[in-house]
Amino acid sequence: MGPTSAIVLFFVIWFMVLFVVLPIGLRTQGDDDDVVPGTHPGSPTNFKLKRTIVIVTLISIVLFGIIAGVILSGVIRISELGWI
């Protein structure tokens, strides 16, 4: 795996983890019964972007390490995935 492939793999993992982590612990304006006029009741009330980015990055680093390790070790080869 080259450096470009590693970067692409990391960002694909990062965005997948981001979409999984985003709804966790989300409080909406509708949940708090404090809807600001002109906004959707599903809008978040107290979204912490910095905390979310840190959590997503840490999880992504761990997953990237596992997936890159499997790819580089040769445990799974492209020839074994011929059924795809």
C-alpha positions in Angstrom: 0.0 0.0 0.0 1.5 3.3 -1.1 1.2 6.6 0.7 -1.7 7.9 -1.5 -3.7 4.7 -0.9 -3.1 5.0 2.9 -4.3 8.6 2.9 -7.4 7.7 0.9 -8.1 4.7 3.2 -7.7 6.9 6.3 -10.1 9.5 5.0 -12.7 6.9 3.9 -12.6 5.4 7.4 -12.7 8.9 9.0 -15.8 9.9 7.2 -17.6 6.6 7.8 -16.8 6.9 11.5 -18.0 10.5 11.5 -21.4 9.6 10.2 -21.7 6.8 12.8 -20.6 9.1 15.7 -22.6 12.2 14.7 -26.0 11.2 16.1 -24.6 9.7 19.4 -25.6 11.9 22.3 -27.3 14.5 20.1 -29.8 16.8 21.8 -32.2 18.6 19.4 -34.2 21.7 19.9 -37.4 19.6 19.7 -36.1 17.4 22.6 -35.5 20.4 24.8 -38.8 22.2 23.8 -36.8 25.3 23.0 -37.2 25.7 19.2 -35.7 29.0 17.9 -38.1 30.6 15.5 -37.0 30.0 11.9 -35.1 26.8 12.6 -36.0 23.1 12.3 -37.0 21.3 15.6 -34.3 18.7 14.6 -31.5 21.2 14.8 -28.9 20.4 17.5 -28.9 22.6 20.7 -25.4 22.1 21.9 -23.2 20.6 19.2 -19.6 20.1 20.2 -17.7 20.0 16.9 -14.2 19.9 18.5 -15.1 16.9 20.8 -16.7 15.1 17.9 -13.7 15.5 15.6 -11.3 14.3 18.4 -13.4 11.2 19.0 -13.8 10.4 15.3 -10.0 10.9 14.7 -9.0 8.6 17.6 -11.4 5.8 16.5 -10.3 6.2 12.9 -6.6 5.9 13.9 -7.3 2.6 15.7 -9.4 1.2 12.8 -6.8 2.4 10.2 -4.1 0.6 12.1 -6.0 -2.6 12.2 -7.1 -2.5 8.5 -3.6 -1.3 7.3 -2.0 -4.1 9.3 -4.3 -6.7 7.7 -3.6 -5.3 4.3 0.2 -5.1 4.7 0.5 -8.5 6.4 -1.0 -10.3 3.5 -3.6 -12.1 5.6 -6.2 -11.2 2.9 -5.1 -11.1 -0.7 -6.8 -9.6 -3.7 -6.8 -13.1 -5.4 -8.9 -14.4 -2.5 -11.6 -11.9 -3.2 -12.2 -13.1 -6.8 -15.8 -13.9 -6.0 -16.5 -10.2 -5.8 
